[in-house]
Structure formats: C-alpha cells, structure tokens
Amino acid sequence: MKTVWKSKWLFVLMFFFVLAVTAGWSIQAKADEIAGKLPVFIAGSLTVPFKAVTKEYNKQYPNVEVLIEGAGSATTIRKVTELKREGGVIGSADYKIVPKLMFPDYADWYIIFASNQMVLCYTDKSKFAKQVNVDNWYQILQKKGVTYGRSDPDQDPCGYRTLMVWQLAEKHYGASGLFGKLYGAKGDTMRAKSVDLIALLQSGDLDYAFEYSSVAKQHGLKYVQLPEKINLSSTKHEAFYAQAKVSIKGKKPGEKIEMTGEPILYAVTIPQNYPDQKKALSFVEFLLGEKGITTLEATGQDSVCPALANDKNKLPEVLKKYVQ
C-alpha cells in the first residue's frame, strides 16, 4: 500500500514539474519572439528611470533594443504627431497633454504611473547658497546678479509648472507682483527642457534651476523643498493649484492650450499607428509590473500604484490588471 501511495505522489510531483518547466519554456519562447528596435520617446525627467527599467526589461527580453529619446513632453509627442516618426512608447511628464495632443488620431488611452513635485535646485557655487531656504528663495532670485533657469513652457511641462509655482508663490507668500518680477527679468534663463539646465547649474553658469525632485535626487543636487501648497505635489491643495494658469502652443499654428495647475502626474501610452504593438506592450507591461515599479522608485521617481487610466475599457487587455 505504501508503495502505491509513493508512486502516486511521485507521479503528481513529476506532473507539476513538467508543467512548470513547460510554462518556463513557454515564457522564454514568448520573450524570444519579441525582438528588434523599440523607439521610446519620453520626458527628459524620465531618462534616468527608463534607462534603469530598460536594463531590467532586457533581462527578460534580451532581443529588444530599446532606443530611449528624452525631450520636453510636448516635443516628445510631436515627434509622432507632427514629424511622423515611429514611436513605440510615449512617456509624458503631464498626463493632460496626451489627450490634448494625441487624441483621437494617435491614441485613445493613457495610464498614469508616476508622480513628482517641483523644487528649486542649486549648488555650493550658487550665489547666496548658504542663505537660501523655503522662506526666502523668491527674494534671493530677485537679488542683483542672481541667475535662475526654467524650461520652455511650449516644449516641457516643467516649464509651465515653474510659471505656475511663481503664480502660486505670489499668493502663498503675499508677495504682490512676484510673477512679473521673475518672468523675463535679467536673471531669467530658459532652455528647451529642464534637464538641459543641470549642466549650466553644475558649471556655475546658473545659480538656481527649477526642476522635479526626482531629477534633483538623480543628479545629486541640493534643493529647496518648496511648500506643499505651491509645489504641485498634493491632492489636498488641488483647489489652490487650480488658480495657476499658463497658455502653451496647441496642435495647430497659432492655437493655444490653457494648462491649469494640479498635482504632477506622469502618463504612458502607445501610439496606435506603431506597427509592432506586441513589442511596445511588452515594455509598458514590464514598466507597470512589480519589477518596473521597484526599479523606478529606486531612481528617486515616485510611482502611482495601482496605476490610473483615462478609460480602462480602452486599454489593451494585458494592461488592465495594473490599473485601479
């Protein structure tokens, strides 16, 4: 009797072993089928996190060459919509510009997967570096000879969010006319995207730069932690943030889009005209999975987990399980 039971258990164990091995082979076969180049167009602030994610992704999909291009989010999207380039994945630092610039011709869904906050970066070389703090930073920026950088609002969400911070700071600190004193002043310096300001800051050509906290952490920069009421990080202050408004370039020449202040949320989507949807989906699915989120957070990039979607019914089936 004992011999019979041992034989049955041995059969069951062998059955599950074969099943597990077969499943492993199946997963590997699926990974091997996905190959070739994958253009990933992203916000400049996502460059470090996405390179880290790509490294992990390639352990599972070794035959895919992920081609990451960082730029301002609006510029990133226009590579597909205006320049007609093939982009497999779009990562935007502001979920709102995905529908404004891509719907309905290039996409009909997006997934919110990350968040951030605005900070004021500086270095030991910066003028008044030892004095600047959360209470006086806006006064420091107005001092003679001080230079400060921001990105182009028409190209980069960090650019229009900087202008929103200035508008909100005027109300928060009771500093009448502050926005007008900072905007276009002698020390006001603008570049295409926020990460372009880092080299200027590190070389000493800029004293201060408005960046995301994740970028500051990734590059080892000192920064002033701005008040929650103006740093665009918290749902508690949505009503206050909404007082800030900035107009940026729209889809067509001469068209303007009004952006309203709200908590910073990043989105990812796949252009619907990209020919290899399966390959693009493999990357987005990895990004939203446990390994992808863990890798993002390890770079200082805050995640939104579970993720959020504009319309869960429009999502590709494999992505629905990652969305609330």
N, C-alpha and C positions, 0 to 999 in steps of 0.2 A: 504493500500500500504506500509506504513512504517513497519507494522508487517511482511509482506512478505520479505522486504529487510533485516530486522533484522534477520529473520530465515535463509536467505541465507548466511549472514555473519557469523552467529553462526555455520552453517554447515561447511563453509570454515575453520573457526578457529579450529573447532573440528577435521577436516580432517588433518590439518597441525600438530596439537597437537599429534594426533595418529601416524602420520608419524614420528615425532621427537622422540616420545617415543619408537616406533618400531626400529628406527635406533639406539637409545641408547642401547636397549636390544640386537640388532644385534652385536654392537661393543663389549659389555660386554661378549656376548656368544663367540665371536671370541677370546677374551682375555682369557676366561676360558678354551678354547680348547688347548691353548698353555701352557704346564706345563712340569715340570721335570728339570733336571740339564742341564746347558748350560756352557761348558768349554770355557772360553775366554782367549786366550793366547796373551799377549801384551808386548810391550816395557816397561821397568821399569819406564820410564818417564811418561807413561800414567796411572800409577797405581792410583794416586790421582784423576785425571779427570774421569777415568772409574768407580771408586767406587762411585763418585758423580752421574754420569749418571745412574748407576745401581739402586741407591736409588730412582731416579725419574722413571726409567723404571718399577720398581716393583710396583709402584702405579697403573700403567696401566696393568701390567702382574704380579699379585701377586703370581701366582702359579709356576713361574720360579725361580729356584735357580741358580743365576749367580756365577760361580766359576772363579774368576779372578786370573791369574798367571802372574806375571811380571818377565821379564828376558831381557837380551840383545835381540834385534830384530832377529838376526841370530839364536840364541839359541831358541827363541820362535818358529820360523818357523821349525827348525829341530826337534822339539818335534813331529811335524806331519809328516815331510818328511823322517826322519831317525829313530826316536823312535817309529813311527807308532801309536802315541796316537791320540785319537779322539778329535779334536779341532773344536768348533763351529764357533768361530770368531778369526781372526788374526789381531792384530793391530801393525803395524811396524813403527818405527821412521824414516825409509827411504823407500820410495815407490820403489826405484830401486831394492832392494833385493827381493821383492816379485816375480817379473818375473824371476830374476836370479836363485832363489832357489825353486820356486813353479811351474812355467810354464814348460811344459804343463800338467804334470801329476796330480797336486794337485789344480790348479786354472787356469783360463784364463782371469780373470778380477781383477781390484783393483780400489778403489776410494780414491782420495787424499782429506782429510778432515781437516787437521791441518798443522800448520807451527811452526817454532821456531827459535831461534838464540843461538849461543854459548856465554857463559860468563865465567868469572873466579871468582869463589866463595871463600870467606874467612870469618873469624870471628874475634872478638876482640882479641882472643888468638893468632891469626896468627902473625908470625914474620913480622915486617915492615907494620903492618895493617894500621897504620896512614900515612904511606908514599906512599903506592901503589896506582897507578892511571893508566889511559889509556895510558899514555906516557912512563911509566917506568916498567910496570908489568913484561915484559920479562927479564929485568935486575934484578929485585927483585928475580925472580925464580932462577937465577944463583948465588945468594949470598950464602955464606957458611952456612950450617945448615938448609937452607930452604927446605921444602918438598912439593911436589905437586903431585896430583893424576889425573889419567886418567883411562878410562875403556879399556877393551881388544878389539882391533880393529876386531878380528875374531868373537867376540860374539855380540858386541854392536856398532851401528853406531856412538854413541857419542865418541867412542874410535878412530875410523878412522877420524872422523871430528876434533877431537883435534889435531891429527897429521897434518891435512890439515891447521888448524889455525896456527900451528907453521911454516909450509912451507910458508904460505901467509904472516905471520908476518915478516919473513926474508926479503921478497921483499918490503913490505909496509914500514917498518922502516929502510930499508937499512942496516940491521944487518947481515952481511955476516957470514955464518956458524952457525946461530942461531939454526936451527933444530938439527944439530949434537951435539950442546952443551946441549940441553934439553933432547934429546932422550937417554935413558939409563944412564943418569947421576945419581949420588949418591942420589939425592933428588927425582928422578922419581919413582913414585909408581903406580902400576897397579892393578886393581880389575876387576872382571867379568863384572859388569855393573856400569854405572855412579852413580846410587842411592846408591850403596854399599859404596861409598866414603863419603856419608853425615855423617854417624856415626863417621868416623875417623876425619872428619873436626870438628864436634861438640865437640868431646872429646879432641881435641888439638893434636891428633896424626898426623894430616896433617895440613899444613899451608894453602894450596890452593888446589882447585879442579876445573877441567873443567867440566861444567855442561850446561844444557839448561836453558834459562832464566825462563821458566815455573817452573822448579824444584826448582830453587833458590827462586822464589816467594812463592811457596807452602810450603817451609820449613823455610821461614823467614831468609834466608841467605843474608849476604852482598855480593855484587859482583861488579866487574869491568865491565862496559859496554864497550865491545870491539868495535873498529871501524867497521862501516858497511862494509868497504871494506874487512874485514877478518872474520866477524862473521857469514858468510853464511846465511844471512837473506834476501838479496835484489836481485831482478831480474836485477837491474841496474848494478850489478857487476858480472854478470854470466861469462863473458869472463875472468875476473881476477881470479875468483874462480876456473875456469877450469884448471888453471896452477898447481893446487894441485892434486896429485895422490897418492893413497895408495892401496897396494895389500892385499887382505884378503883371507881366506880359501874359496874354492868353494864347489860344490856339492860332488865331489869325493876326496878321499885321495890324497894329492899331487897337486890337482888342485887349481889354483889361479884365483881370480876375481879382476880386476883393477877397483877401485872406483875413480871417478873424482869429484872434488869439484863443488858444485852447491847449490842453496838455499835449506834450510832444509824443506822437505815436508813429512808428515806422510800419511800412507795409511792403509785402512782396506779392508779385503776380507774374504770370507767364503770358507774353503776347500771343494772341490767338492765331497769328499768322506764322508763328515759328514752326518750321516743318517737322521737327522731332520732339513732339510733345512728351513722349515717354521719357526721354533723356532729361528734359527740363523738370519734369515731375519728380524724377528720382532725386534731384538736387534739393528741390523745395521740401519734399517729404523728409529727407535727411535733416535739413535745416530745422524743421519743426519738431523732429523727434527728440528723444531724451539726450542723445549724444550731441546733436546740433545745439540744443539749448544750453547744455552744460558748457560746451565749447565757447559759445557766445559770451556767457556770463563770466567765464574765466578771463576774457579780454577786457572786462570792465563794462561791457554792454548789457544793460538791463533788459530782461525779456518780459514778454506778456504771455503768461502760461496759465491756463489754456489760452490759445490764440483766439482772436475775434475775426469775424468775416462780415463783409457788407451784405451777403446773401448766401447762406450755407447751401441752399438748393442749387446754386450755380457753380459750386465748387466741383472740381474733379473728384470722383468717388474716393480715391485713395487719400485725399487730404481732409475729408470730413471728420475723421476721428480725432484730429488735432485741434478742432475748433469747438468752442463752447456752444 
